[in-house]
Amino acid sequence: MPRDGASILAVTGTADLSTARADLSRTWALVPLRGLEDAKTRLGAALDAEERLELVISMASRTLAATRDARGLSGTVLVTADPAAAELAATFGARTLVQRLPGLNAALREARAVAVAAGATATIVVPIDLPAISAGTLDRLLDQVRDALGADATRPIVAVVADRRGIGTNSLLTAPPAVIEPAFGEASRAAHQAAALRAGARFLELGGPLTLDVDTGDDLLAAEAVEVALAEAGAGHAGGSDAA
């Protein structure tokens, strides 16, 4: 499907799981963003309102660029209650959905319906607060899931990237999209695993750089270290190319 940046007010419907199987051929990213000024309020002790807004815009832009450029993704749906966030997403070619129901999980269900209506065979939830996000990181994650599937894609799959504490969920891939319901919140990693087992789906937990998210001042310091390392790695690659 084209990444046309169209704004969608509402889509309803449920998926048919009678022939459920893991198919990553048309994987869509679901990006939730409550609002540019409302996001990451827990960083208030470390950043003032202007600094926090600048950080949120930077993280959202990086996330939307990553989902746009990842070769393994067919499209992106950003769900938000903020017109400014929707405008930002449209500049990256994402579809934007005006959130109707309160709560993160409700917003994700709405976004999933848009992706399924567009032909998605799998979805992956990508929050904006993952400092190591990039198209390459997303593609490597999708490749890990494909490798785990191997030749046997007859069962649905649920793959999670837990946070670095092993309690929360930083990213959630489901194939087919509605094999389980999103259960973000307290102890969401265990909740997603339990839901996968109840659904008879394969459960896969992935590590890597996306285990770091930004919720606290300490996370922000860790994120800054990641950004420095990524910048140095990029400079090293560029230097190697010049030398060649």
KEBA-531354 format. One line per 4 residues: number of its first residue (from 0); their letters; for each residue x, y, z of N, C-alpha, C. Coordinates in Angstrom, 2 decimals, padded with zeros to 5 digits, always signed. Layout:
BEGIN
NUM> A> X Y Z X Y Z X Y Z  ...
END
This chain:
BEGIN
0> MPRD> +000.83 -001.19 +000.00 +000.00 +000.00 +000.00 +000.87 +001.24 +000.00  +000.42 +002.33 -000.65 +001.21 +003.54 -000.67 +001.26 +004.21 +000.68  +002.37 +004.83 +000.99 +002.51 +005.57 +002.23 +002.08 +007.00 +001.93  +000.76 +007.25 +001.94 +000.25 +008.48 +001.39 +000.01 +009.58 +002.40
4> GASI> +000.24 +009.31 +003.67 +000.06 +010.35 +004.68 -001.39 +010.71 +004.91  -002.34 +009.92 +004.43 -003.74 +010.24 +004.58 -004.17 +010.16 +006.04  -005.06 +011.07 +006.45 -005.58 +011.06 +007.80 -006.89 +010.30 +007.82  -007.01 +009.32 +008.72 -008.17 +008.45 +008.79 -008.85 +008.66 +010.13
8> LAVT> -010.14 +008.94 +010.12 -010.84 +009.24 +011.36 -011.24 +007.99 +012.11  -011.66 +006.95 +011.42 -012.09 +005.74 +012.13 -012.16 +004.57 +011.18  -011.75 +003.42 +011.67 -011.92 +002.15 +010.95 -012.32 +001.12 +011.98  -013.30 +000.32 +011.68 -013.71 -000.72 +012.61 -013.62 -002.07 +011.93
12> GTAD> -013.62 -003.13 +012.70 -013.58 -004.48 +012.13 -012.68 -005.37 +012.94  -012.84 -006.66 +012.77 -012.04 -007.63 +013.49 -011.40 -008.58 +012.49  -010.30 -009.18 +012.91 -009.58 -010.09 +012.02 -010.14 -011.50 +012.14  -010.08 -012.25 +011.05 -010.49 -013.65 +011.04 -009.27 -014.51 +011.32
16> LSTA> -009.26 -015.20 +012.47 -008.10 -016.01 +012.88 -008.30 -017.49 +012.59  -009.32 -017.82 +011.80 -009.60 -019.23 +011.56 -008.48 -019.91 +010.79  -007.76 -019.17 +009.99 -006.61 -019.73 +009.26 -005.35 -018.98 +009.65  -005.22 -018.65 +010.92 -004.12 -017.82 +011.40 -002.77 -018.48 +011.15
20> RADL> -001.85 -017.70 +010.62 -000.48 -018.15 +010.43 +000.41 -016.93 +010.45  +001.69 -017.15 +010.64 +002.65 -016.05 +010.69 +003.07 -015.66 +009.28  +002.72 -014.46 +008.88 +003.04 -013.95 +007.55 +003.54 -012.53 +007.71  +004.82 -012.32 +007.48 +005.43 -010.99 +007.65 +005.55 -010.25 +006.33
24> SRTW> +004.89 -010.72 +005.30 +005.09 -010.13 +003.97 +004.58 -008.69 +003.88  +003.57 -008.36 +004.70 +003.04 -007.00 +004.70 +002.91 -006.54 +006.15  +004.06 -006.21 +006.71 +004.12 -005.78 +008.11 +004.01 -004.26 +008.19  +003.09 -003.81 +009.02 +002.88 -002.37 +009.23 +003.32 -001.98 +010.63
28> ALVP> +003.88 -000.79 +010.76 +004.25 -000.24 +012.06 +003.09 +000.56 +012.63  +002.86 +000.37 +013.93 +001.87 +001.16 +014.67 +002.64 +002.05 +015.64  +002.50 +003.36 +015.48 +003.25 +004.32 +016.29 +002.27 +005.14 +017.12  +002.20 +004.89 +018.42 +001.31 +005.69 +019.28 +002.02 +006.94 +019.80
32> LRGL> +001.31 +008.06 +019.79 +001.88 +009.31 +020.31 +000.73 +010.15 +020.87  +000.65 +010.20 +022.17 -000.47 +010.92 +022.81 -000.52 +012.37 +022.34  +000.62 +013.04 +022.35 +000.69 +014.43 +021.90 +002.11 +014.94 +022.04  +002.49 +015.89 +021.23 +003.87 +016.37 +021.28 +004.18 +017.05 +022.61
36> EDAK> +003.24 +017.82 +023.13 +003.50 +018.53 +024.38 +003.16 +017.71 +025.61  +002.34 +016.67 +025.42 +001.91 +015.85 +026.57 +002.82 +014.66 +026.82  +003.65 +014.29 +025.85 +004.46 +013.09 +025.98 +005.65 +013.32 +026.92  +006.06 +012.24 +027.56 +007.27 +012.21 +028.38 +007.25 +013.23 +029.51
40> TRLG> +006.10 +013.37 +030.16 +006.00 +014.31 +031.28 +006.85 +013.87 +032.47  +007.17 +012.57 +032.54 +008.01 +012.10 +033.65 +009.44 +012.62 +033.57  +009.78 +013.22 +032.43 +011.11 +013.83 +032.30 +011.11 +015.27 +032.80  +010.01 +015.70 +033.42 +009.90 +017.08 +033.87 +010.98 +017.49 +034.86
44> AALD> +011.49 +016.53 +035.64 +012.54 +016.86 +036.60 +013.88 +017.08 +035.91  +014.06 +016.53 +034.72 +015.32 +016.64 +034.00 +015.30 +017.71 +032.90  +014.10 +017.97 +032.35 +013.98 +018.89 +031.23 +012.82 +019.85 +031.48  +012.99 +021.11 +031.03 +011.84 +022.02 +031.11 +010.91 +021.73 +029.93
48> AEER> +009.78 +022.42 +029.89 +008.75 +022.11 +028.89 +009.27 +022.28 +027.47  +010.05 +023.32 +027.23 +010.57 +023.56 +025.88 +011.56 +022.48 +025.47  +012.43 +022.10 +026.39 +013.40 +021.05 +026.10 +012.70 +019.71 +025.86  +011.66 +019.45 +026.64 +010.94 +018.19 +026.50 +010.23 +018.12 +025.14
52> LELV> +009.63 +019.26 +024.72 +008.97 +019.29 +023.42 +009.97 +019.06 +022.30  +011.14 +019.68 +022.41 +012.18 +019.49 +021.39 +012.61 +018.03 +021.33  +012.74 +017.39 +022.50 +013.14 +015.99 +022.54 +012.07 +015.10 +021.91  +010.81 +015.34 +022.23 +009.72 +014.52 +021.70 +009.64 +014.64 +020.18
56> ISMA> +009.76 +015.85 +019.67 +009.73 +016.04 +018.21 +010.88 +015.32 +017.55  +012.07 +015.41 +018.17 +013.24 +014.72 +017.61 +013.05 +013.21 +017.62  +012.56 +012.66 +018.74 +012.37 +011.21 +018.83 +011.28 +010.74 +017.87  +010.19 +011.51 +017.78 +009.11 +011.12 +016.88 +009.58 +011.15 +015.43
60> SRTL> +010.35 +012.17 +015.07 +010.85 +012.28 +013.70 +011.78 +011.12 +013.36  +012.64 +010.77 +014.30 +013.56 +009.66 +014.07 +012.80 +008.35 +013.92  +011.77 +008.15 +014.74 +010.98 +006.92 +014.67 +010.23 +006.83 +013.34  +009.61 +007.92 +012.93 +008.84 +007.92 +011.69 +009.75 +007.75 +010.47
64> AATR> +010.94 +008.32 +010.52 +011.90 +008.11 +009.43 +012.33 +006.64 +009.37  +012.51 +006.03 +010.54 +012.93 +004.63 +010.58 +011.85 +003.72 +010.02  +010.59 +003.93 +010.41 +009.52 +003.06 +009.90 +009.27 +003.31 +008.42  +009.49 +004.53 +007.97 +009.34 +004.82 +006.53 +010.42 +004.12 +005.71
68> DARG> +011.63 +004.10 +006.21 +012.77 +003.64 +005.42 +013.08 +002.15 +005.59  +012.50 +001.51 +006.60 +012.78 +000.08 +006.81 +012.24 -000.73 +005.62  +013.09 -001.54 +005.02 +012.68 -002.29 +003.82 +011.64 -003.36 +004.16  +011.59 -003.79 +005.42 +010.67 -004.85 +005.80 +009.29 -004.36 +006.20
72> LSGT> +009.07 -003.05 +006.16 +007.78 -002.50 +006.55 +007.03 -001.98 +005.33  +005.73 -002.23 +005.30 +004.90 -001.80 +004.18 +004.21 -000.47 +004.42  +004.13 -000.03 +005.65 +003.48 +001.23 +005.95 +003.51 +001.52 +007.43  +003.05 +002.72 +007.77 +003.04 +003.18 +009.16 +001.71 +003.85 +009.46
76> VLVT> +001.15 +003.55 +010.62 -000.02 +004.26 +011.13 +000.38 +004.93 +012.44  +000.26 +006.25 +012.50 +000.46 +006.97 +013.75 -000.90 +007.31 +014.32  -001.12 +006.94 +015.58 -002.38 +007.24 +016.25 -002.12 +008.28 +017.33  -002.91 +009.35 +017.32 -002.65 +010.47 +018.21 -003.92 +011.27 +018.42
80> ADPA> -003.95 +012.04 +019.50 -005.03 +012.99 +019.74 -004.57 +014.41 +019.46  -003.37 +014.56 +018.92 -002.73 +015.87 +018.74 -002.62 +016.20 +017.24  -003.31 +017.24 +016.76 -003.22 +017.60 +015.34 -001.78 +017.91 +014.91  -000.97 +018.49 +015.80 +000.41 +018.81 +015.43 +001.21 +017.53 +015.21
84> AAEL> +000.97 +016.51 +016.02 +001.65 +015.23 +015.83 +001.22 +014.58 +014.52  -000.07 +014.71 +014.19 -000.57 +014.15 +012.92 +000.08 +014.84 +011.74  +000.24 +016.15 +011.83 +000.89 +016.89 +010.74 +002.35 +016.45 +010.59  +003.03 +016.26 +011.69 +004.42 +015.80 +011.64 +004.49 +014.43 +010.97
88> AATF> +003.60 +013.52 +011.37 +003.62 +012.17 +010.80 +003.37 +012.19 +009.30  +002.47 +013.06 +008.86 +002.14 +013.12 +007.43 +003.35 +013.52 +006.60  +004.27 +014.32 +007.17 +005.46 +014.72 +006.42 +006.39 +013.53 +006.17  +006.21 +012.46 +006.95 +007.01 +011.24 +006.75 +006.23 +010.18 +005.98
92> GART> +005.09 +010.54 +005.44 +004.32 +009.60 +004.64 +003.49 +008.63 +005.45  +003.37 +008.85 +006.76 +002.58 +007.93 +007.59 +001.10 +008.25 +007.48  +000.29 +007.22 +007.61 -001.14 +007.45 +007.78 -001.37 +007.89 +009.22  -002.30 +008.81 +009.41 -002.57 +009.30 +010.75 -004.00 +009.01 +011.13
96> LVQR> -004.16 +008.60 +012.37 -005.47 +008.23 +012.89 -005.78 +009.09 +014.09  -006.93 +009.73 +014.09 -007.37 +010.51 +015.24 -007.90 +009.56 +016.30  -007.24 +009.53 +017.45 -007.61 +008.61 +018.52 -008.99 +008.99 +019.06  -009.88 +008.01 +019.14 -011.23 +008.25 +019.63 -011.41 +007.80 +021.07
100> LPGL> -010.76 +006.70 +021.45 -010.95 +006.13 +022.78 -009.72 +006.39 +023.63  -009.90 +006.59 +024.94 -008.75 +006.87 +025.82 -007.92 +005.62 +026.07  -006.65 +005.82 +026.32 -005.77 +004.72 +026.69 -004.93 +004.21 +025.55  -003.72 +003.78 +025.89 -002.77 +003.32 +024.88 -003.27 +002.07 +024.16
104> NAAL> -003.75 +001.09 +024.89 -004.17 -000.16 +024.25 -005.36 +000.05 +023.32  -006.29 +000.90 +023.71 -007.41 +001.22 +022.83 -006.91 +001.92 +021.57  -005.96 +002.83 +021.73 -005.40 +003.53 +020.56 -004.73 +002.55 +019.61  -004.02 +001.58 +020.15 -003.34 +000.59 +019.32 -004.34 -000.31 +018.59
108> REAR> -005.43 -000.63 +019.23 -006.45 -001.42 +018.54 -007.05 -000.66 +017.36  -007.25 +000.65 +017.55 -007.74 +001.47 +016.46 -006.73 +001.52 +015.31  -005.46 +001.72 +015.65 -004.42 +001.78 +014.62 -004.29 +000.45 +013.90  -004.40 -000.64 +014.64 -004.32 -001.98 +014.04 -005.43 -002.17 +013.01
112> AVAV> -006.63 -001.70 +013.31 -007.74 -001.83 +012.37 -007.45 -001.10 +011.07  -006.81 +000.06 +011.15 -006.43 +000.80 +009.94 -005.42 +000.00 +009.12  -004.42 -000.56 +009.81 -003.39 -001.34 +009.11 -003.99 -002.59 +008.46  -004.87 -003.28 +009.17 -005.50 -004.48 +008.62 -006.34 -004.13 +007.40
116> AAGA> -007.07 -003.01 +007.48 -007.87 -002.58 +006.33 -007.00 -002.27 +005.13  -005.75 -001.89 +005.38 -004.81 -001.59 +004.30 -004.08 -002.83 +003.81  -004.38 -004.00 +004.40 -003.78 -005.25 +003.93 -002.67 -005.81 +004.79  -002.49 -005.28 +006.00 -001.41 -005.77 +006.85 -001.61 -007.23 +007.24
120> TATI> -000.54 -008.01 +007.13 -000.55 -009.39 +007.59 +000.12 -009.52 +008.96  +000.80 -008.46 +009.38 +001.47 -008.42 +010.68 +001.59 -006.95 +011.08  +001.68 -006.70 +012.37 +001.92 -005.34 +012.85 +003.01 -005.36 +013.90  +003.70 -004.23 +014.01 +004.70 -004.07 +015.05 +004.52 -002.71 +015.69
124> VVPI> +004.37 -002.71 +017.01 +004.21 -001.48 +017.77 +005.60 -000.87 +017.99  +005.74 +000.39 +017.57 +007.03 +001.07 +017.68 +006.81 +002.40 +018.42  +007.07 +002.46 +019.72 +006.96 +003.72 +020.44 +008.02 +004.72 +019.97  +007.82 +005.98 +020.31 +008.77 +007.00 +019.83 +009.97 +007.16 +020.74
128> DLPA> +010.02 +006.45 +021.86 +011.05 +006.74 +022.87 +012.18 +005.72 +022.89  +012.50 +005.15 +021.72 +013.58 +004.18 +021.63 +014.77 +004.86 +020.95  +015.79 +005.27 +021.69 +016.86 +006.08 +021.11 +017.69 +005.37 +020.05  +017.71 +004.06 +020.06 +018.51 +003.32 +019.07 +017.71 +002.97 +017.82
132> ISAG> +016.52 +003.53 +017.68 +015.68 +003.18 +016.54 +016.31 +003.64 +015.24  +016.19 +002.81 +014.23 +016.65 +003.15 +012.88 +016.02 +002.15 +011.94  +016.06 +002.44 +010.65 +015.53 +001.49 +009.67 +016.29 +000.17 +009.76  +017.60 +000.25 +009.92 +018.40 -000.97 +010.01 +018.07 -001.79 +011.24
136> TLDR> +017.84 -001.13 +012.38 +017.50 -001.84 +013.59 +016.17 -002.57 +013.43  +015.19 -001.91 +012.82 +013.90 -002.55 +012.59 +014.03 -003.73 +011.63  +014.80 -003.55 +010.57 +014.97 -004.65 +009.62 +015.67 -005.84 +010.25  +016.65 -005.57 +011.10 +017.32 -006.69 +011.78 +016.36 -007.41 +012.72
140> LLDQ> +015.49 -006.66 +013.38 +014.51 -007.29 +014.26 +013.57 -008.19 +013.44  +013.08 -007.67 +012.32 +012.20 -008.48 +011.47 +012.92 -009.71 +010.92  +014.19 -009.54 +010.58 +014.96 -010.70 +010.11 +015.11 -011.75 +011.20  +015.27 -011.31 +012.45 +015.36 -012.27 +013.56 +014.07 -013.07 +013.69
144> VRDA> +012.94 -012.40 +013.52 +011.66 -013.11 +013.61 +011.54 -014.11 +012.46  +011.91 -013.69 +011.26 +011.85 -014.61 +010.11 +012.75 -015.81 +010.33  +013.95 -015.57 +010.85 +014.86 -016.68 +011.11 +014.28 -017.64 +012.14  +013.61 -017.10 +013.15 +013.01 -017.95 +014.17 +011.87 -018.78 +013.60
148> LGAD> +011.14 -018.21 +012.65 +010.05 -018.94 +012.02 +010.59 -020.09 +011.17  +011.69 -019.83 +010.47 +012.23 -020.84 +009.57 +011.22 -021.22 +008.52  +011.10 -022.50 +008.28 +010.15 -022.98 +007.27 +008.76 -023.20 +007.83  +008.61 -023.06 +009.15 +007.32 -023.34 +009.80 +006.64 -022.04 +010.19
152> ATRP> +005.74 -021.56 +009.33 +004.97 -020.36 +009.62 +003.51 -020.69 +009.81  +003.22 -021.94 +010.19 +001.83 -022.39 +010.27 +001.16 -021.91 +011.55  +001.94 -021.46 +012.52 +001.36 -020.94 +013.76 +001.55 -019.44 +013.83  +000.64 -018.73 +014.48 +000.85 -017.30 +014.71 +002.09 -017.08 +015.57
156> IVAV> +002.61 -015.87 +015.53 +003.77 -015.56 +016.35 +003.56 -014.23 +017.05  +004.05 -014.16 +018.27 +004.09 -012.93 +019.06 +005.54 -012.73 +019.47  +006.11 -011.60 +019.08 +007.51 -011.30 +019.42 +007.55 -009.99 +020.19  +008.31 -009.98 +021.26 +008.43 -008.77 +022.07 +009.90 -008.40 +022.25
160> VADR> +010.12 -007.11 +022.36 +011.38 -006.59 +022.88 +011.04 -006.00 +024.24  +011.51 -006.63 +025.29 +011.24 -006.13 +026.64 +012.11 -004.92 +026.93  +011.74 -004.16 +027.95 +012.61 -003.06 +028.36 +013.83 -003.65 +029.08  +014.77 -002.79 +029.40 +016.03 -003.31 +029.96 +015.86 -003.86 +031.37
164> RGIG> +014.71 -003.61 +031.98 +014.41 -004.19 +033.29 +013.71 -005.54 +033.17  +013.32 -005.88 +031.94 +012.66 -007.15 +031.70 +011.22 -007.19 +032.16  +010.61 -006.03 +032.39 +009.25 -005.97 +032.93 +008.27 -005.44 +031.89  +008.62 -004.36 +031.25 +007.75 -003.73 +030.26 +008.01 -004.25 +028.87
168> TNSL> +007.25 -003.72 +027.91 +007.39 -004.09 +026.50 +007.74 -002.85 +025.71  +008.89 -002.88 +025.04 +009.28 -001.75 +024.20 +008.78 -001.89 +022.77  +008.59 -003.10 +022.30 +008.05 -003.31 +020.96 +007.31 -004.64 +020.94  +006.23 -004.68 +020.16 +005.38 -005.87 +020.10 +005.03 -006.16 +018.65
172> LTAP> +005.44 -007.34 +018.17 +005.09 -007.77 +016.82 +004.09 -008.91 +016.93  +003.02 -008.83 +016.14 +002.02 -009.89 +016.12 +001.70 -010.25 +014.67  +001.70 -011.54 +014.39 +001.34 -012.04 +013.06 +000.51 -013.30 +013.23  -000.78 -013.23 +012.87 -001.49 -012.08 +012.31 -001.70 -010.96 +013.33
176> PAVI> -002.11 -009.78 +012.87 -002.13 -008.61 +013.74 -002.95 -008.78 +015.01  -004.09 -009.46 +014.94 -005.00 -009.55 +016.09 -004.90 -010.89 +016.81  -003.77 -011.58 +016.70 -003.64 -012.87 +017.38 -003.75 -012.69 +018.90  -003.28 -011.55 +019.42 -003.52 -011.19 +020.82 -003.89 -009.71 +020.86
180> EPAF> -004.44 -009.30 +021.98 -004.72 -007.88 +022.19 -003.52 -007.22 +022.86  -003.23 -005.96 +022.52 -002.14 -005.27 +023.21 -002.45 -005.13 +024.70  -001.43 -005.32 +025.52 -001.61 -005.27 +026.97 -000.52 -004.42 +027.61  -000.27 -003.26 +027.02 +000.75 -002.37 +027.56 +000.28 -001.81 +028.91
184> GEAS> +001.24 -001.63 +029.80 +000.94 -001.19 +031.15 +001.88 -001.92 +032.10  +001.46 -002.05 +033.34 +002.31 -002.71 +034.34 +002.56 -004.17 +033.98  +003.84 -004.58 +034.01 +004.23 -005.97 +033.74 +003.72 -006.45 +032.38  +003.85 -005.61 +031.36 +003.27 -005.95 +030.06 +004.01 -007.07 +029.35
188> RAAH> +005.29 -007.24 +029.63 +006.02 -008.33 +028.98 +005.40 -009.67 +029.35  +005.16 -009.89 +030.64 +004.55 -011.14 +031.09 +003.12 -011.26 +030.58  +002.40 -010.14 +030.51 +001.02 -010.17 +030.02 +000.98 -010.58 +028.56  +001.92 -010.09 +027.77 +001.94 -010.45 +026.35 +002.34 -011.92 +026.17
192> QAAA> +003.25 -012.39 +026.98 +003.63 -013.80 +026.89 +002.45 -014.69 +027.24  +001.74 -014.36 +028.31 +000.60 -015.17 +028.72 -000.49 -015.17 +027.64  -000.71 -014.01 +027.04 -001.72 -013.92 +025.98 -001.32 -014.77 +024.78  -000.03 -014.77 +024.45 +000.44 -015.58 +023.33 +000.22 -017.07 +023.60
196> LRAG> +000.51 -017.49 +024.81 +000.33 -018.91 +025.15 -001.15 -019.30 +025.09  -002.01 -018.41 +025.57 -003.45 -018.71 +025.52 -003.94 -018.81 +024.07  -003.34 -018.03 +023.19 -003.75 -018.01 +021.79 -003.13 -019.15 +020.98  -002.23 -019.91 +021.59 -001.56 -020.98 +020.86 -000.51 -020.47 +019.90
200> ARFL> -000.01 -019.27 +020.15 +000.99 -018.66 +019.28 +002.39 -018.95 +019.79  +003.34 -018.93 +018.88 +004.75 -018.98 +019.29 +005.10 -017.65 +019.93  +005.89 -017.71 +021.01 +006.32 -016.49 +021.70 +007.82 -016.36 +021.56  +008.26 -015.20 +021.13 +009.67 -014.94 +020.91 +010.05 -013.65 +021.61
204> ELGG> +011.09 -013.71 +022.43 +011.59 -012.51 +023.08 +012.94 -012.15 +022.48  +013.05 -010.89 +022.06 +014.26 -010.42 +021.39 +014.98 -009.39 +022.26  +016.29 -009.39 +022.16 +017.09 -008.40 +022.87 +017.56 -007.32 +021.91  +018.74 -006.78 +022.20 +019.30 -005.79 +021.29 +019.09 -004.36 +021.75
208> PLTL> +019.43 -003.41 +020.90 +019.44 -002.00 +021.30 +018.07 -001.41 +021.62  +016.99 -002.03 +021.15 +015.67 -001.48 +021.42 +015.17 -001.77 +022.83  +015.98 -002.43 +023.64 +015.60 -002.64 +025.04 +015.70 -001.34 +025.85  +016.36 -000.33 +025.31 +016.49 +000.95 +026.01 +015.38 +001.89 +025.55
212> DVDT> +014.60 +002.38 +026.51 +013.63 +003.43 +026.22 +013.89 +004.60 +027.17  +013.20 +005.69 +026.92 +013.47 +006.92 +027.67 +012.24 +007.29 +028.48  +012.30 +007.01 +029.78 +011.21 +007.37 +030.69 +011.68 +008.24 +031.85  +012.96 +008.16 +032.19 +013.48 +008.87 +033.36 +014.74 +009.63 +032.98
216> GDDL> +015.21 +010.44 +033.92 +016.46 +011.16 +033.70 +017.63 +010.23 +033.48  +017.67 +009.12 +034.22 +018.75 +008.14 +034.02 +018.67 +007.52 +032.62  +017.45 +007.25 +032.15 +017.28 +006.73 +030.80 +017.80 +007.74 +029.77  +017.55 +009.02 +030.05 +017.99 +010.07 +029.13 +019.50 +010.09 +029.02
220> LAAE> +020.19 +009.91 +030.14 +021.65 +009.86 +030.11 +022.13 +008.65 +029.31  +021.48 +007.51 +029.52 +021.85 +006.31 +028.75 +021.59 +006.52 +027.27  +020.49 +007.20 +026.95 +020.16 +007.46 +025.55 +021.20 +008.36 +024.90  +021.67 +009.34 +025.64 +022.70 +010.22 +025.10 +023.97 +009.45 +024.79
224> AVEV> +024.31 +008.48 +025.64 +025.49 +007.65 +025.39 +025.29 +006.80 +024.13  +024.07 +006.28 +023.94 +023.76 +005.51 +022.74 +023.91 +006.38 +021.50  +023.40 +007.60 +021.56 +023.48 +008.49 +020.40 +024.93 +008.81 +020.05  +025.76 +009.01 +021.07 +027.17 +009.26 +020.82 +027.82 +008.05 +020.15
228> ALAE> +027.50 +006.86 +020.65 +028.07 +005.64 +020.07 +027.61 +005.45 +018.63  +026.34 +005.72 +018.36 +025.83 +005.59 +016.99 +026.49 +006.60 +016.07  +026.69 +007.82 +016.56 +027.34 +008.84 +015.75 +028.78 +008.46 +015.43  +029.46 +007.91 +016.44 +030.85 +007.50 +016.22 +030.92 +006.33 +015.24
232> AGAG> +029.95 +005.40 +015.35 +029.92 +004.27 +014.43 +029.67 +004.75 +013.01  +028.75 +005.73 +012.87 +028.47 +006.27 +011.55 +029.67 +006.97 +010.96  +030.42 +007.69 +011.80 +031.60 +008.37 +011.32 +032.66 +007.37 +010.89  +032.74 +006.24 +011.64 +033.71 +005.21 +011.30 +033.39 +004.58 +009.96
236> HAGG> +032.10 +004.32 +009.73 +031.69 +003.73 +008.43 +031.98 +004.69 +007.30  +031.73 +005.98 +007.55 +031.98 +006.96 +006.49 +033.47 +007.05 +006.18  +034.28 +006.98 +007.24 +035.72 +007.03 +007.02 +036.21 +005.82 +006.24  +035.63 +004.65 +006.55 +036.00 +003.44 +005.84 +035.63 +003.53 +004.38
240> SDAA> +034.50 +004.13 +004.08 +034.07 +004.27 +002.69 +035.00 +005.17 +001.93  +035.44 +006.27 +002.59 +036.34 +007.19 +001.92 +037.68 +006.52 +001.63  +038.12 +005.71 +002.62 +039.41 +005.07 +002.44 +039.38 +004.09 +001.29  +038.20 +003.46 +001.10 +038.07 +002.49 +000.03 +038.05 +003.18 -001.31
END
